[in-house]
Every structure is written in C-alpha cells, then in structure tokens.
Amino acid sequence: MKKWIVLLTFILCISFQTTTEAKVIWDGAEITKGQTGKLTFSKDVKIYKKNADGTFTSLVVKKGEFYRVYGHEYSTVGKVYKMSGGYRVQATDLVIYKEVPLAIQQQVSGVKFTVGTTIFANSAKGVSLKEAPNRSAKTMMQAPYGAVFKVVEVSGDYVKVEYNPRTDTTIDYVWGYVPQDYVSNLPEGTIQYVKQIVDLSVRPGWQSQSLKPGTSVAVYFTTTDGRAYVSKNKVYGYLPASALSKTPIVDKELLSLAEPSAILFDATQKISLSQTAPDYYLAEFSPTSSNGWQGTIQLVNDDEISGGKQLDGALSYTVVNKKLTYHLESELQDEKLMIQFPLKVNDTFYINGQAQKVSKIYEQFALNITGNYKTFENVVIAGDYIIAKGLVKGRYNYWIQL
C-alpha cells in the first residue's frame, strides 16, 4: 500500500511540474522570461559583446538563424538590440525583428502587467490613485473610466503608474498606485476611419495633431463620455467616437462632368472673401435680392482687426450653350469664372481670363472650410482652385461658401 502511495505522489509531482513548466511557443520557437522579441538575419552578420575587461568578442550568425532579444538600447550608431548571451547587434536592413506580443510576454513572466506598457482604468466609476499600495492610503485623485496610465512597477495587488490628467494648468504628471483589479491592458485595436477633420488629444485638454477624413486609426475602447482611445503612427490619444466609421471613407473620382447644374452656385448663401499681402482684409456678403449682396469688410493690420466698412456687391451667373459664367463684383474684387461643359480631366476653364487645367474631378470630396471639413459634391480641382456646388476656393480667398 505504501508503495502505491509513493508512486501516486511521484506521478502527481511529475504532472504538476510538467504543467507549471509547460513551454510557451510563439512563431515556431520557445519564448523565455524577459524576452521581448526575436531576430533573424537576411545574410550572415557579425554580432559583438563587450567583456568585463573592455575587450569585445564577436560571433558570426548565419542567414536564417534566430536569436532571442531582451530589449534594446541606443548608442552612437543608433538602435541596438540586446541579444542572449550579452551580444548586441545594430538595427539595420539585414536584421529582421519581430516583437513578441505583450500577452505572450506576460504569460511567460507570470505577471499581469509589464513595466513600461500602457494600461487603462476599466471601472465604470473610475479608479483612485493612492499614495501607497494599500487601501487605507491617502487618495491623491480620482481618474475616470478610460484614463490611461504607464506602468512604473507592480507592487502586490497594486500597480504604480504614471498619469498625466491635464485637469488644469498646474497638474502635469502624477505618480500613484491603483488596484490591479481596476485596470486592464489595452485590447487589440480595431481599425476605423475618421469621418471629419478632428484633433487627436494625447490626453483630455491637450491637442496633439489634426487628422483628415479617411485617416485610419486603431481604436482600443470608448469612454463613458463618448471619447475613443486610438493610435495613429505610434501616437496615442482620444477622438470623439462620433467622428469614426467602421467602413473606409472613399472619395469617388470622376473623369468628367456633363451638366453645368452640377456646380451651379446658390445665390441664397453667404459669400466670404479674404485677401493676404499686400492688402489684408476679411469680408462677408449676405444676399439682399436674387443677385444683390451687402456686407462688411474688416481691414487687418499687424494682426489687429479694424474697420467695419459697409460694402455692396453683385453676383450673377448665366448658362449659355452649356457654358457657365459666374461673376462676383464688389468694391474689393471683380472676378469672372467661365467653364465649358462637358468638363473633363485635362480640360481648361478660365478665371479672369487665366487658364486653369483640370487635374481631378470627384463625385464627393471633403474640403477644409475655415478649419472644419465638409463634404462637397462634384468637386473640380484645377491649379490653385477648387470648385464645387456652393464653393469656389482660390489659393488665398473664398468666393462663395455654404
């Protein structure tokens, strides 16, 4: 009986050891603790390691062989990968690097969070940042759901994080502890597309860069207040979720326009004009009749706006034999636009007698109008001019806009 007990105990120990020491295989190779990546080489490459006495040992690695990577550093030659055995190799076109997914790294190391990575508050009520890694410690501040942190260290049931709330101009980075149960690693991002011009904020209240319609971003989650946490070109931040689409935003390109009515102008809309050097002014006209306009000019000198002079203008257009003639006249300008239809790519139209060659025609196209993107139909691009129904945009001015 004792022999059977000893044998059973031995089998259980072997089984437990096998389970806890199961190898983690990724990309055809075992991943070890601390490994962040895997290197292969497109040809034979010499690698080096620095010895304790200051000398170097070299080793030639063969094309197709793989080596484990345990992080990287920067030197006078640029980025250098840290390999097993203390060897180093410079990042070049001959070196093919694959990063081990974070989930695999954490599986091997047995920890939930990795120092230096990004995590976020997953509790709908947010999470408290504590001065110490325990529940009774003083609360420094409350971070909302979707707040993003950088992992500094893992301390028991808590994670020490770096947080940049940007709640006011006096608060920059804050370091504190959050419970592990109230934060999560970033999920795998889903690709979505920007529908309108929008600013990517690296944190609330801090604008980083402007994104155009059609730009693709990786979306990780959406906060309770309707902001999506996204990344673009390794820049992470927030966008309004309403500005995103799960399907691509495509401007359909056309070769020609058949009818002048495709870009007839709406005489019920306002005309806005602006002029840069040598004369600076801003003007806006409102319709007073079918083709009469009245408005105000503001003179701009040294970035200070003055003036407010009342102006009168006239707008008219005719269509004869499929030729559209558009005329805007005021004390500021006297502009004529003439287009013959059908209008095709490489055709010419005339603005004040100057020829403009058509380079593109779009069925729909998003245009930046005074800082915001709006989608116009039947957009013609020629030289420095963009023409659409309700809009003529020159290099320095707007003739008419919706």
Long-range contacts (C-beta under 8 A, 24 or more apart in sequence): 24-104, 24-107, 24-108, 26-100, 26-101, 26-104, 27-98, 29-66, 31-100, 31-104, 31-105, 31-108, 32-68, 32-108, 33-108, 33-109, 34-70, 34-109, 35-68, 35-69, 35-70, 35-100, 35-105, 35-108, 36-69, 36-70, 36-71, 36-72, 36-99, 36-100, 36-105, 37-68, 37-69, 37-81, 37-97, 37-98, 37-99, 37-100, 38-66, 38-67, 38-68, 38-69, 38-97, 38-98, 38-100, 39-66, 39-67, 39-68, 39-69, 39-81, 39-83, 39-89, 39-95, 39-96, 39-97, 39-98, 40-64, 40-65, 40-66, 40-67, 40-96, 40-98, 41-65, 41-94, 41-95, 41-96, 42-93, 42-94, 42-95, 42-96, 43-94, 45-89, 45-94, 45-95, 47-83, 47-87, 47-88, 47-89, 48-87, 48-88, 48-89, 49-85, 49-86, 49-87, 49-88, 50-86, 50-88, 59-87, 69-97, 102-185, 103-185, 106-185, 111-154, 112-154, 112-180, 112-185, 113-151, 113-154, 113-159, 113-180, 113-183, 113-185, 114-151, 115-151, 115-152, 115-153, 115-154, 116-150, 116-151, 117-150, 117-151, 117-185, 118-148, 118-149, 118-150, 118-151, 118-185, 118-186, 118-236, 119-148, 119-149, 119-150, 119-151, 119-159, 119-161, 119-183, 119-184, 119-185, 119-186, 120-146, 120-147, 120-148, 120-149, 120-183, 120-184, 120-186, 120-220, 120-221, 120-229, 121-145, 121-146, 121-147, 121-149, 121-178, 121-182, 121-183, 122-182, 122-183, 122-184, 123-182, 124-224, 127-178, 127-179, 127-182, 127-183, 128-178, 129-161, 129-163, 129-174, 129-176, 129-177, 129-178, 130-158, 130-176, 130-177, 130-178, 131-176, 131-177, 132-177, 133-157, 133-158, 133-160, 133-177, 134-158, 135-179, 137-177, 140-174, 140-176, 141-165, 141-167, 141-174, 141-176, 143-178, 144-223, 144-224, 144-225, 145-223, 145-224, 146-221, 146-222, 146-223, 146-224, 146-227, 146-229, 146-238, 148-203, 148-229, 148-236, 149-178, 149-183, 154-180, 157-181, 159-183, 164-203, 165-203, 165-204, 166-203, 166-204, 166-205, 166-206, 167-204, 167-205, 186-220, 186-221, 186-229, 187-220, 187-221, 189-218, 189-219, 189-220, 189-230, 189-231, 190-218, 190-219, 190-246, 191-216, 191-217, 191-218, 191-219, 192-216, 192-217, 192-219, 192-228, 192-230, 192-244, 192-245, 192-246, 193-217, 193-244, 193-245, 193-246, 193-247, 193-248, 193-249, 194-239, 194-243, 194-244, 194-245, 194-249, 195-243, 195-244, 195-245, 195-249, 196-243, 196-366, 196-372, 196-373, 197-366, 197-368, 197-371, 197-372, 197-373, 198-239, 198-240, 198-243, 199-239, 200-230, 200-232, 200-235, 200-237, 200-238, 200-239, 201-237, 201-238, 201-239, 202-235, 202-236, 202-237, 202-238, 203-237, 203-238, 204-238, 208-235, 208-237, 209-235, 211-239, 212-366, 212-373, 213-249, 213-366, 213-373, 213-375, 214-248, 214-249, 214-250, 214-251, 214-366, 216-248, 217-244, 219-244, 249-366, 251-362, 251-363, 251-364, 251-365, 251-366, 252-362, 252-363, 252-364, 253-360, 253-361, 253-362, 253-363, 254-361, 254-362, 254-363, 254-378, 255-344, 255-345, 255-361, 256-342, 256-343, 256-344, 256-345, 256-361, 257-341, 257-342, 257-343, 257-344, 257-361, 257-378, 257-380, 258-341, 258-342, 259-322, 259-341, 260-319, 260-322, 260-323, 260-324, 260-339, 260-341, 261-319, 262-377, 262-378, 262-389, 263-324, 263-339, 263-378, 263-380, 263-387, 263-388, 263-389, 264-317, 264-319, 264-324, 264-389, 265-315, 265-317, 265-326, 265-389, 265-390, 265-392, 265-400, 266-389, 266-390, 266-400, 266-402, 267-291, 267-315, 269-390, 269-400, 269-401, 269-402, 270-400, 270-401, 271-295, 271-313, 271-315, 271-328, 271-398, 271-399, 271-400, 271-401, 272-370, 272-398, 272-400, 272-401, 273-330, 273-332, 273-333, 273-397, 273-398, 273-399, 274-396, 274-397, 274-398, 275-332, 275-396, 275-397, 276-396, 281-307, 281-332, 283-311, 283-330, 283-332, 285-311, 285-313, 285-315, 285-330, 287-315, 291-315, 291-316, 293-330, 295-330, 297-331, 297-332, 315-400, 326-392, 328-399, 328-400, 335-399, 337-387, 337-392, 337-399, 339-380, 339-387, 343-380, 349-380, 349-382, 351-385, 351-394, 356-382, 356-383, 356-385, 357-382, 357-383, 358-382, 359-383, 367-391, 367-393, 369-393, 369-398, 369-401, 370-398, 370-401, 374-402
